[in-house]
Amino acid sequence: MRVALGQINPCLGDIAGNLNKMRSVYTVSAKLGADILIFPEMCVCGYPPEDLLLKKHFLLDNRSAVEQLAAEYTKMTVITGLAEVESERTFNSLAILQDGRVSKVYHKIILPNYGVFDEQRYFQPGTQPAVIQIDGLNLVLSICEDLWQLDRLDEFLKEISRKDVIINISASPFHVGKIGQRQQILGRCAKHFNCAVAYCNLVGGQDELVFDGRSMFIDPQGAVIGRAKAFAEDLIVADITLTEGDELQIKNVKPAEPYTPGPTEPIDEVYDALVLGTTDYVTKNGFEKVIIGLSGGIDSSLVAAIAVDALGAQNVVGITMPSKFNSPDTIGDAEKLADNLGIAFLSVPIRRVLDKFNETLAAVQDWDEVGIAYENLQARIRGTILMSLSNQFGYLVLTTGNKSETAVGYSTLYGDTAGGFAVIKDVPKTMVYQLAGFINHKSGREIIPVSVIKRPPSAELKANQADSDSLPDYSLLDEILKGYIELDKSARQLTDAGLPRDIVKRVIRMVDRNEYKRRQSPPGIKITPKAFGKDRRMPITNRYTTR
């Protein structure tokens, strides 16, 4: 039996466009002699559809599209994911298309309801297993999370005596370390049932989420026999056979196109995820060009480099907006970065605008130009300029705040948070430096000026300002933030682990008090196990304090 895994990048809601992608993959699979073609979870409509699932006509359109495909697909068995409604109940479903019709439908049994997943809000769990036979092999059908809870799956499949191949269609989003976890789970399943696993995962960006693909074949010993590309569409085929001695073999694994090795290090993975997430958010939302405020600092430099890899230099515009507090060094580095990237570069000084604002506000008693309000006024002027250019030319504004700053509120509401997409919103500051070094190493030349990487970070909103005036050292800050945000540790647990009590308490207060800023900030790409947004939903009005 020749199995093809069609790893595609659907656009959520573009059912007609997604069907055309599937048709193209079907044509190539037929030429490769596939007996069965497997597509990812809910690829007909895209994932996650969220409250589109509350619209009955959306669900009916899903089913209608699958029946349309079934009428066209007559040369092989096709398995695809969809959302559908049956007897007023909504399911995350897998449809088997054979002989010009939908021959069988399987409903996902385990509905994840943690982190970014809300499936119990929308779906009912399935109650019946599904098996098909091809070339004498028993193929057991499953959807994503079904394989992650082996005890429940074992009980669910106990009446099925022969499990030669478990097919799993998936929409498993990326975060650092996820591929190792995923392979462990799939390998454990294969060994437990002494079967092969054919796993087909979604690829592409959808709002905050990035799906990394890496569909794969697993043999009964739990070993990965073949794996599709990371962060790119791909088609991979393999022959699965049963020998005369009832030994299951996977052989002749090959991609439809020449294989390109995927990322091998976490920093490579993160960079690829940020590039793909940016590409898809910008293009799927109908934008062609982006604009970025270039401060001459490391965060805006990183975002600009990612944008160029995602969209091409011709579609990225950098703008520097210096005030009297910006040094010649940072102004020069912003221009140097733009030259290195080959992007359009604008300079719009804000000194006169700032003076005029200050003069106007001076009519209000007790207004002064020595406090934080005056500092933030500069950021808000820059935000207004960026959004005005966005409005005039149709550019999408990319904001440049990292996770460390976002966590503690080291940002200006309606200033540097103004924009459409926050590329590095989930990237800790320490990782920002790693990514900057990675870009220069990968390019074999200085893309991000070394002076930018080595200079102590500063918002440059007043004379002689440094981030360290307001924040702990970033290595310490990121360690505290990881413990508090990603691992849900209490202040006591963090201090018991040796972190300084006064700094822990201060950082936690900053995180808790700035939820209102995060709630009003643009979405950004998830790359850690717990990102702000869908992953972490804290109340804004909240007096609970951890001990």
C-alpha positions in Angstrom: 0.0 0.0 0.0 1.5 3.3 -1.0 0.6 6.1 1.4 0.9 9.8 0.7 0.9 12.5 3.4 -0.3 15.8 1.9 1.0 18.5 4.2 -0.7 21.7 3.2 -1.0 25.3 4.4 -4.8 26.2 4.3 -6.2 29.7 4.8 -8.9 29.7 7.4 -12.3 30.2 5.9 -11.1 30.0 2.3 -12.8 26.7 1.6 -12.6 27.0 -2.2 -8.9 27.9 -2.1 -8.1 25.1 0.3 -9.9 22.6 -2.0 -7.8 23.8 -4.9 -4.6 23.1 -2.9 -6.0 19.6 -2.1 -6.7 19.0 -5.8 -3.1 19.9 -6.7 -1.7 17.5 -4.2 -4.2 14.8 -5.3 -2.9 15.1 -8.9 0.7 14.7 -7.9 -0.1 11.8 -5.5 -1.9 10.0 -8.4 1.1 10.3 -10.6 3.2 8.8 -7.8 0.9 5.8 -7.6 -0.5 6.4 -4.1 -3.3 4.2 -2.9 -4.3 6.5 -0.1 -3.8 10.2 0.3 -4.0 11.7 3.8 -4.6 15.4 4.6 -4.3 17.2 8.0 -6.9 17.9 10.6 -9.7 20.3 9.6 -7.7 21.3 6.5 -10.9 21.9 4.5 -11.7 25.0 6.5 -8.4 25.8 8.4 -7.7 25.5 12.1 -8.8 26.8 14.6 -12.1 28.2 13.2 -13.2 29.4 16.6 -16.7 30.9 16.6 -17.2 30.3 12.9 -18.1 26.9 14.3 -21.2 28.5 15.8 -22.5 29.3 12.3 -24.4 26.4 10.9 -24.0 27.5 7.3 -20.2 27.3 7.8 -20.5 23.7 9.0 -22.8 22.8 6.1 -20.3 24.4 3.6 -17.5 22.2 5.1 -19.6 19.1 4.4 -20.6 20.2 1.0 -17.0 20.8 0.0 -16.0 17.3 1.1 -18.8 15.8 -0.9 -17.7 17.8 -3.9 -14.1 16.4 -3.5 -15.4 12.9 -3.0 -17.2 13.1 -6.4 -13.9 14.1 -8.0 -11.5 11.7 -6.2 -12.1 8.3 -7.7 -8.6 6.9 -8.3 -7.6 6.5 -4.6 -8.8 6.7 -1.0 -8.6 10.2 0.4 -8.7 11.1 4.1 -9.3 14.7 5.1 -10.3 16.7 8.1 -13.4 18.9 8.4 -15.8 20.4 10.8 -19.4 19.3 10.5 -22.8 19.2 12.2 -24.9 16.0 12.6 -28.2 16.0 14.4 -27.5 19.5 15.8 -24.2 18.2 17.2 -20.9 19.6 16.0 -17.9 17.4 15.5 -14.2 17.6 14.6 -14.3 15.0 11.9 -12.3 12.9 9.5 -13.9 11.9 6.3 -13.0 8.9 4.1 -13.5 9.5 0.4 -13.8 6.4 -1.8 -15.4 5.5 -5.1 -16.8 9.0 -5.6 -18.5 9.3 -2.2 -18.0 9.8 1.5 -17.8 6.2 2.6 -17.2 6.8 6.3 -16.8 9.6 8.9 -14.9 9.4 12.2 -15.4 11.9 15.0 -12.5 13.0 17.2 -12.8 11.4 20.7 -10.5 13.4 22.8 -11.1 17.2 22.7 -8.2 19.3 24.1 -9.3 22.1 26.3 -6.1 23.7 27.6 -3.6 26.3 26.4 -4.6 27.5 23.0 -7.3 24.8 22.5 -11.0 25.4 23.1 -12.5 22.3 21.5 -14.9 21.5 24.3 -16.5 24.8 23.7 -17.5 23.8 20.2 -17.4 20.0 19.7 -19.0 16.9 21.0 -16.7 13.9 21.4 -17.0 10.9 19.1 -18.1 7.5 20.5 -17.2 5.0 17.8 -13.8 3.9 16.4 -13.4 3.7 12.6 -11.4 1.2 10.6 -10.9 0.8 6.8 -9.1 -2.0 4.9 -6.7 -1.4 2.0 -4.6 -4.1 0.4 -5.3 -6.4 3.3 -4.1 -3.9 5.9 -6.3 -2.6 8.8 -6.1 1.2 9.0 -7.3 2.7 12.3 -8.4 6.3 12.1 -7.7 9.0 14.6 -7.4 12.8 15.0 -4.5 14.6 16.8 -5.1 14.5 20.5 -6.6 11.0 20.3 -3.1 9.6 20.3 -1.8 11.8 23.2 -3.8 9.9 25.8 -2.8 6.4 25.3 -4.8 4.8 28.1 -8.1 6.2 26.8 -7.1 5.2 23.2 -6.3 1.7 24.4 -9.7 1.3 25.9 -11.4 2.9 22.9 -9.8 0.5 20.4 -10.0 -2.7 22.5 -12.6 -4.3 20.2 -10.3 -3.9 17.2 -8.2 -7.0 17.0 -5.8 -6.0 14.2 -4.2 -2.5 14.1 -1.7 -2.5 11.3 -1.5 1.2 10.7 -2.9 4.1 12.8 -3.6 7.1 10.7 -3.5 10.4 12.6 -4.5 13.7 11.1 -3.3 16.6 13.1 -3.3 20.4 13.6 -0.5 20.5 16.2 0.9 24.0 16.7 4.6 24.8 17.2 6.5 25.8 20.2 10.1 25.2 21.1 10.7 21.5 22.0 7.3 20.4 20.5 8.8 18.1 17.8 10.6 16.0 20.4 7.4 15.6 22.5 5.4 14.8 19.4 7.8 12.1 18.2 7.9 10.6 21.6 4.1 10.3 21.7 3.8 8.9 18.2 6.6 6.4 18.9 5.1 5.3 22.1 1.8 4.7 20.4 3.4 2.7 17.6 5.3 0.5 20.0 2.3 0.0 22.3 0.0 -1.3 19.4 2.9 -2.8 17.5 1.8 -0.9 14.4 2.9 1.7 11.9 1.7 5.3 12.4 1.1 7.6 9.4 0.9 11.2 10.8 -0.1 14.2 8.8 0.2 17.6 10.4 -1.0 21.0 9.3 1.6 23.7 8.3 1.3 27.5 8.2 0.4 30.5 10.3 -3.0 31.3 11.7 -3.1 34.5 13.9 -0.9 33.7 16.8 -0.3 30.1 16.0 2.2 28.5 13.7 1.9 24.9 12.5 5.2 23.4 11.7 4.2 20.4 9.6 6.9 17.7 9.9 4.4 14.9 9.0 6.0 11.5 9.4 5.9 7.7 9.2 6.7 5.7 12.4 7.5 2.0 12.3 6.3 -0.5 14.9 9.5 -0.1 16.9 8.7 3.6 17.3 11.4 4.9 14.9 10.8 7.8 12.5 11.2 6.3 9.0 10.5 9.4 7.0 9.6 13.0 7.8 8.2 15.9 5.7 9.7 19.4 5.7 9.4 21.8 8.6 7.5 25.1 8.2 6.7 24.4 4.5 4.2 22.5 2.4 5.3 19.1 1.4 4.2 15.7 0.0 5.8 12.6 1.3 5.0 9.0 0.2 5.9 5.5 1.5 5.1 1.9 0.9 3.7 0.1 3.9 3.6 -3.7 3.5 3.0 -6.8 5.5 5.6 -9.6 4.9 4.8 -13.3 4.7 5.9 -13.5 8.3 3.4 -10.8 9.3 6.1 -8.2 9.8 5.0 -4.7 9.0 7.6 -2.7 6.9 7.8 0.9 5.8 10.0 1.4 2.8 10.6 3.5 -0.3 10.0 6.7 1.6 10.4 9.7 -0.6 9.2 13.3 -1.0 7.5 14.4 -4.1 10.2 17.2 -4.4 13.9 17.0 -3.4 14.2 16.9 0.4 15.6 19.9 2.2 16.7 19.2 5.8 14.7 21.1 8.3 16.0 23.1 11.3 18.0 21.1 13.8 18.5 23.6 16.6 15.9 25.4 18.7 17.0 28.8 17.5 16.7 27.7 13.9 13.2 26.4 14.6 12.2 29.7 16.3 13.5 31.8 13.4 11.6 29.6 10.8 8.4 29.9 12.9 8.7 33.7 13.1 9.3 34.0 9.3 6.4 31.7 8.4 4.1 33.3 11.0 4.8 36.8 9.6 4.4 35.7 6.0 1.0 34.1 6.6 -0.4 36.8 8.9 0.5 39.6 6.4 -0.5 37.9 3.2 -3.5 36.0 4.4 -4.9 39.3 5.7 -4.5 40.9 2.3 -1.4 43.1 2.9 1.6 43.4 0.6 3.9 45.7 2.5 4.9 46.4 6.1 6.4 49.4 7.9 8.6 49.2 10.9 9.9 51.9 13.2 13.7 51.5 13.3 15.2 52.8 16.5 18.7 51.5 15.9 18.1 49.0 18.7 18.2 45.2 18.6 14.4 44.5 18.7 13.4 46.6 15.7 16.5 45.3 13.8 15.4 41.7 14.4 11.8 42.4 13.3 13.1 44.1 10.1 15.3 41.1 9.3 12.5 38.6 9.9 10.2 40.8 7.7 12.6 40.8 4.8 13.0 37.0 4.9 9.2 36.7 5.2 8.1 39.2 2.5 11.1 40.3 0.5 13.1 43.5 0.9 10.9 45.3 -1.7 7.9 44.9 0.7 9.5 46.3 3.9 9.8 49.9 4.8 11.9 51.2 7.7 11.4 54.5 9.3 13.5 56.3 11.8 11.9 59.0 14.0 14.6 60.6 16.0 14.1 63.0 18.9 16.7 65.1 20.7 17.4 62.1 22.9 18.5 59.7 20.1 22.2 59.4 19.7 24.0 59.7 16.4 25.1 56.1 16.9 21.6 54.7 17.0 20.4 56.9 14.1 23.3 55.7 12.0 22.7 52.1 12.9 19.1 52.3 11.8 20.2 53.5 8.4 23.0 50.9 8.2 20.6 48.1 9.0 18.2 49.4 6.2 21.2 49.4 3.8 22.2 45.9 4.8 18.7 44.6 4.3 18.1 46.6 1.1 14.8 48.0 2.3 13.3 51.5 1.7 14.3 53.9 4.5 12.5 57.0 5.6 13.6 59.6 8.2 10.9 61.7 10.0 12.4 63.6 12.9 9.9 64.3 15.7 11.7 67.0 17.6 9.5 69.9 16.3 6.3 67.8 16.8 7.4 67.0 20.3 8.1 70.6 21.1 4.6 71.6 19.8 2.9 69.0 21.8 4.8 70.0 24.9 3.9 73.7 24.3 0.3 72.8 23.9 0.2 70.6 27.1 2.0 73.3 29.1 -1.4 75.0 29.2 -2.4 72.2 31.7 -1.2 73.0 35.2 1.6 70.7 36.5 2.5 69.4 33.1 6.2 69.0 32.9 8.9 67.6 30.6 10.9 65.6 33.1 8.5 62.8 33.9 7.4 59.5 32.3 4.4 61.1 30.6 6.8 63.3 28.5 8.9 60.2 27.7 5.8 58.3 26.6 4.6 61.2 24.6 7.5 60.6 22.2 6.5 57.0 21.7 2.9 58.0 21.1 4.0 60.6 18.5 5.9 57.8 16.7 2.9 55.5 16.9 0.8 58.1 15.3 3.2 58.6 12.5 3.4 54.9 11.8 -0.3 54.5 11.8 -0.8 57.5 9.6 1.5 56.1 7.0 -0.2 52.7 7.3 -3.5 54.5 6.7 -2.2 56.5 3.7 -0.3 53.7 1.9 -1.9 50.5 3.2 1.2 49.2 5.0 0.8 46.9 8.0 2.7 48.2 11.0 4.8 45.6 12.7 5.5 46.4 16.4 8.8 45.5 17.9 8.2 44.7 21.6 9.6 41.4 22.9 8.2 39.1 25.5 10.3 40.4 28.4 9.1 44.0 27.8 5.5 42.9 27.1 5.4 40.9 30.4 6.4 43.8 32.7 4.7 46.6 30.8 7.9 48.2 29.6 6.0 49.7 26.7 3.8 52.7 25.9 0.1 52.1 25.3 -0.8 53.7 22.0 2.9 54.3 21.4 5.2 51.4 20.6 2.3 49.0 21.1 0.4 50.7 18.2 0.4 48.4 15.1 -1.1 45.4 13.5 1.2 42.5 14.3 3.7 41.9 17.1 6.3 39.6 15.5 8.5 39.0 18.6 5.8 39.3 21.2 6.6 35.8 22.6 10.4 36.1 22.2 12.3 36.7 25.5 15.0 39.4 25.3 17.8 36.9 25.8 16.5 35.0 22.8 16.4 38.2 20.8 20.1 38.4 21.1 20.5 34.8 20.1 18.4 35.3 17.0 20.3 38.4 16.0 23.6 36.4 16.1 21.9 33.6 14.3 20.8 35.9 11.4 24.4 37.2 10.9 25.9 33.7 11.1 23.3 32.3 8.7 23.9 35.1 6.2 27.6 34.9 6.4 27.8 38.7 6.8 26.8 41.5 9.1 23.0 42.0 8.6 22.3 43.4 12.1 25.2 45.7 12.9 27.5 44.4 15.7 27.3 47.7 17.4 23.5 47.2 17.8 24.1 43.8 19.4 26.8 45.1 21.8 25.2 48.4 22.8 23.3 48.3 26.2 19.6 48.5 25.4 17.9 51.8 25.9 14.5 53.3 25.0 16.2 56.7 24.5 13.3 58.7 25.8 15.5 60.8 28.1 19.1 61.6 28.4 21.5 58.8 29.4 18.7 56.3 29.7 19.2 52.5 29.9 16.8 49.6 30.3 18.7 48.6 33.4 17.4 51.8 35.1 14.0 50.3 35.2 14.5 46.6 34.8 16.7 43.8 36.3 19.4 42.3 34.1 17.6 40.6 31.2 19.1 37.2 32.0 17.6 37.3 35.5 14.3 38.9 34.3 13.8 36.2 31.7 14.5 33.4 34.3 11.9 34.9 36.6 9.4 35.4 33.8 9.8 31.8 32.6 9.1 30.5 36.0 6.1 32.7 36.7 4.4 32.8 33.3 5.3 29.6 31.6 5.7 27.3 34.6 3.1 29.0 36.9 5.4 29.0 39.9 4.7 31.1 42.9 6.9 33.8 44.3 7.9 31.4 47.1 8.9 28.7 44.7 11.0 31.1 42.7 12.8 32.4 45.7 13.3 28.9 47.1 15.1 28.1 43.9 17.6 30.8 44.7 16.2 33.9 42.9 16.4 37.2 44.8 13.2 37.8 46.8 12.9 41.5 46.3 13.4 41.3 42.5 11.0 38.4 42.2 8.3 40.3 44.1 8.9 43.4 42.0 8.8 41.6 38.7 5.6 39.7 39.6 3.9 43.0 40.6 4.9 44.4 37.2 3.5 41.4 35.3 0.2 41.4 37.2 -0.3 45.2 36.9 0.2 45.3 33.2 -2.5 42.9 32.0 -4.5 45.9 30.7 -1.7 46.8 28.3 -1.3 43.3 27.0 -5.0 43.0 26.4 -4.9 46.0 24.1 -1.7 45.0 22.2 -1.7 43.4 18.8 -1.4 39.6 18.4 2.0 38.0 18.0 3.5 34.7 17.1 3.6 31.9 19.7 7.0 30.2 20.0 7.1 29.3 23.7 5.0 26.7 25.6 2.9 29.5 27.1 2.4 32.8 25.3 0.4 35.9 26.1 -3.0 35.7 24.5 -4.9 32.4 24.1 -2.4 30.5 26.2 -2.6 32.8 29.2 -5.9 34.5 30.0 -5.7 36.5 33.2 -8.3 39.0 34.4 -7.5 42.6 34.1 -9.2 43.5 37.4 -7.4 41.2 39.8 -6.2 41.7 43.4 -4.8 38.2 43.9 -1.1 38.3 44.8 1.0 35.2 44.8 3.1 34.4 47.9 
